[in-house]
Amino acid sequence: MAVHEDHHHGMTQSHAHHPNSANQKALFISFLIITGFLFVEAIGGWMSHSLALLSDAGHMLSDAVSLGLSFIAILVGTKVSVNNRKTFGYKRFEILAALFNGVLLLIISVWIIIEAISRITAPVSVASGEMLVIAAIGLIVNIVVAWILMHGEKEENLNVKSAFLHVIGDLLSSVGAIVASLLILFFGWEIADPIASMVVSVIIFKSGWGVTKASINILMEAKPDNLDLDEIRNRIKQLDGIHGIHDLHVWTITSGFLSLSCHLTVDDHVNRDEMLREVEEVLSDYHLEHSTIQIESMHFSNCRSDCAYQHHLNAQ
């Protein structure tokens, strides 16, 4: 929708971020499965004295918290309406959940490494048979949950992606536990248990760092990585009647919900409604359906934004 106003401002706002019931369903089912198996693995790890299983159980606990929080985040973000205080509603709650999940992954990976080092210096006898059975069941459970989450829009939703990475890390933990149990069972290599835990923890740390960094970038309103501002700026400047574009900002409200604002310097004779339509078409190519565009004439010199120091004739 485009609105042309008498004070030479053109605004177009379109809220294209919709609830994703597939993500909600996937997260809820995954939460139930992970929570159910969590207790089995924790008891098995304690009885077999396996660090790999205990660390995997700890990771599964974080999975349960992660999946539950992610589910609540999507529910809150889509169900709670916009109000005068929170003009975007609670959509950023998803990003806060993703940040929490990312930090939790980092903490867990560090804890596993510290515990593994202590196990290397003071080896503990492990019941490899029980460890193998429980790890194998855990692998199957994590494959099922990963498959469920893959049917959600994890690539478009950082919150779901962070939960998915939790499960992938858990899946790798199960693989590591299986390998370690086989090495202990056939070769008596007790050290394989803490080593497997350390290898998996490094992978978990990398995933956690990626999610944490992406979440912080969104909260800091950084430019989305997949967008080239110079390209967007040049395409808009190529439109007839536009002399310059300045005060250009692009940021992410929540996963899949991008926003843009800018000022355009245009010829006096241009049809501003038509100009807005053309700019909207350009922005739609970049999924920037939510935009706020201020149109200024060549003679407008009272810009009070942070672009006030710029001379409009030389605007970039």
BELJO-V548788 format. One record per residue. N is the residue number from 1. RES is the residue in one letter. PHI is phi as a letter, one per 20 degrees, with the letter a starting at -180 (none if undefined). PSI is psi in degrees with one decimal (NA if undefined). Layout:
BEGIN
n,res,phi,psi
N,RES,PHI,PSI
N,RES,PHI,PSI
END
This chain:
BEGIN
n,res,phi,psi
1,M,none,133.0
2,A,d,137.5
3,V,c,124.0
4,H,d,127.6
5,E,d,156.9
6,D,f,-25.5
7,H,e,25.8
8,H,m,27.0
9,H,d,134.4
10,G,d,132.3
11,M,c,140.2
12,T,c,123.6
13,Q,c,129.8
14,S,b,116.4
15,H,e,101.5
16,A,d,10.6
17,H,e,114.6
18,H,d,155.2
19,P,f,144.4
20,N,d,99.0
21,S,f,-28.6
22,A,f,-41.6
23,N,f,-42.4
24,Q,f,-47.0
25,K,f,-44.1
26,A,f,-42.6
27,L,f,-41.2
28,F,f,-45.7
29,I,f,-42.0
30,S,f,-39.7
31,F,g,-44.3
32,L,f,-43.2
33,I,f,-48.2
34,I,f,-43.4
35,T,f,-39.9
36,G,f,-42.8
37,F,e,-20.9
38,L,g,-46.8
39,F,f,-36.7
40,V,f,-46.5
41,E,f,-38.3
42,A,f,-45.1
43,I,f,-41.5
44,G,f,-41.0
45,G,f,-38.4
46,W,f,-40.6
47,M,f,-33.8
48,S,e,-6.1
49,H,m,29.7
50,S,e,120.1
51,L,f,-37.3
52,A,g,-43.1
53,L,f,-42.2
54,L,f,-40.8
55,S,f,-36.2
56,D,f,-38.7
57,A,f,-40.2
58,G,f,-39.2
59,H,f,-37.1
60,M,f,-33.7
61,L,f,-42.9
62,S,f,-34.2
63,D,f,-46.5
64,A,f,-45.4
65,V,f,-43.5
66,S,f,-49.0
67,L,f,-42.4
68,G,f,-43.6
69,L,f,-39.6
70,S,f,-40.4
71,F,f,-46.3
72,I,f,-38.1
73,A,f,-46.0
74,I,f,-41.1
75,L,f,-47.4
76,V,f,-43.0
77,G,f,-28.1
78,T,d,-22.9
79,K,e,-34.0
80,V,f,126.6
81,S,e,164.3
82,V,f,145.3
83,N,c,178.0
84,N,f,-22.7
85,R,e,-43.3
86,K,d,87.6
87,T,f,-13.8
88,F,d,12.6
89,G,m,-141.5
90,Y,d,29.5
91,K,f,-31.6
92,R,f,-10.7
93,F,g,-33.4
94,E,f,-41.1
95,I,f,-37.2
96,L,f,-38.7
97,A,f,-41.2
98,A,f,-40.1
99,L,f,-44.1
100,F,f,-44.4
101,N,f,-41.8
102,G,f,-45.3
103,V,f,-37.9
104,L,f,-40.0
105,L,f,-41.3
106,L,f,-44.0
107,I,f,-44.5
108,I,f,-43.2
109,S,f,-40.4
110,V,f,-42.1
111,W,f,-41.5
112,I,f,-42.4
113,I,f,-45.5
114,I,f,-45.3
115,E,f,-37.7
116,A,f,-39.5
117,I,f,-41.8
118,S,f,-32.3
119,R,f,-33.6
120,I,f,-40.5
121,T,f,-26.2
122,A,c,81.4
123,P,g,146.0
124,V,c,136.4
125,S,f,131.7
126,V,d,136.2
127,A,e,91.5
128,S,f,-32.1
129,G,f,-52.4
130,E,f,-38.4
131,M,f,-42.4
132,L,f,-44.9
133,V,f,-48.3
134,I,f,-39.4
135,A,f,-38.0
136,A,f,-42.9
137,I,f,-40.7
138,G,f,-38.5
139,L,f,-44.9
140,I,f,-44.2
141,V,f,-44.5
142,N,f,-33.5
143,I,f,-43.3
144,V,f,-46.9
145,V,f,-42.2
146,A,f,-39.7
147,W,f,-40.4
148,I,f,-45.8
149,L,f,-28.9
150,M,f,-21.6
151,H,e,-5.1
152,G,e,177.2
153,E,e,64.3
154,K,f,-29.8
155,E,f,-23.2
156,E,e,-9.1
157,N,c,110.9
158,L,f,-34.2
159,N,f,-49.0
160,V,f,-37.0
161,K,f,-40.0
162,S,f,-39.3
163,A,f,-39.0
164,F,f,-41.3
165,L,f,-33.9
166,H,g,-46.7
167,V,f,-39.2
168,I,f,-41.0
169,G,f,-39.1
170,D,f,-39.3
171,L,f,-43.8
172,L,f,-35.1
173,S,f,-40.3
174,S,f,-41.2
175,V,f,-44.6
176,G,f,-40.0
177,A,f,-37.6
178,I,f,-47.1
179,V,f,-44.7
180,A,f,-42.2
181,S,f,-36.4
182,L,f,-40.8
183,L,f,-37.5
184,I,f,-41.2
185,L,f,-43.8
186,F,e,-27.3
187,F,c,-8.1
188,G,m,23.0
189,W,e,85.4
190,E,f,-27.1
191,I,f,-16.4
192,A,f,-30.6
193,D,f,-55.6
194,P,f,-31.9
195,I,f,-43.7
196,A,f,-40.1
197,S,f,-40.8
198,M,f,-41.9
199,V,f,-46.8
200,V,f,-37.3
201,S,f,-32.8
202,V,f,-41.4
203,I,f,-42.4
204,I,f,-41.3
205,F,f,-42.8
206,K,f,-44.0
207,S,f,-44.1
208,G,f,-38.7
209,W,f,-40.4
210,G,f,-45.5
211,V,f,-42.6
212,T,f,-44.9
213,K,f,-44.9
214,A,f,-40.1
215,S,f,-44.4
216,I,f,-40.3
217,N,g,-40.8
218,I,f,-44.0
219,L,f,-28.5
220,M,e,3.9
221,E,l,41.9
222,A,f,160.0
223,K,f,135.4
224,P,g,137.9
225,D,f,-28.7
226,N,e,2.5
227,L,d,140.8
228,D,d,106.8
229,L,f,-35.6
230,D,f,-39.2
231,E,f,-45.1
232,I,f,-45.0
233,R,f,-44.9
234,N,f,-38.2
235,R,f,-38.1
236,I,f,-40.7
237,K,f,-21.5
238,Q,f,-13.6
239,L,f,142.0
240,D,f,132.4
241,G,n,-10.7
242,I,e,125.9
243,H,e,-26.2
244,G,a,160.4
245,I,c,132.4
246,H,b,175.5
247,D,l,43.9
248,L,e,125.3
249,H,c,135.2
250,V,c,130.4
251,W,b,174.3
252,T,d,125.7
253,I,f,-52.9
254,T,b,176.7
255,S,g,125.3
256,G,n,2.0
257,F,c,92.2
258,L,e,150.8
259,S,c,150.4
260,L,c,143.9
261,S,c,146.9
262,C,a,166.9
263,H,d,136.3
264,L,d,133.8
265,T,d,121.5
266,V,c,164.2
267,D,f,152.2
268,D,f,-30.2
269,H,e,-3.4
270,V,f,149.8
271,N,e,109.1
272,R,f,-31.6
273,D,f,-42.8
274,E,f,-36.5
275,M,f,-42.9
276,L,f,-41.6
277,R,f,-43.7
278,E,f,-40.9
279,V,f,-40.1
280,E,g,-40.2
281,E,f,-40.1
282,V,f,-47.1
283,L,f,-30.6
284,S,f,-25.5
285,D,f,-19.5
286,Y,d,14.0
287,H,m,34.2
288,L,d,66.2
289,E,f,-19.2
290,H,d,105.6
291,S,b,153.7
292,T,c,118.0
293,I,c,123.3
294,Q,d,123.3
295,I,d,129.2
296,E,c,143.3
297,S,f,169.1
298,M,f,-21.4
299,H,d,0.7
300,F,f,123.8
301,S,c,16.3
302,N,d,30.9
303,C,f,121.5
304,R,d,11.2
305,S,e,-174.0
306,D,f,4.9
307,C,e,9.8
308,A,g,-26.0
309,Y,f,-11.2
310,Q,e,142.0
311,H,e,122.7
312,H,f,-30.0
313,L,f,-27.3
314,N,d,18.2
315,A,f,142.8
316,Q,e,NA
END
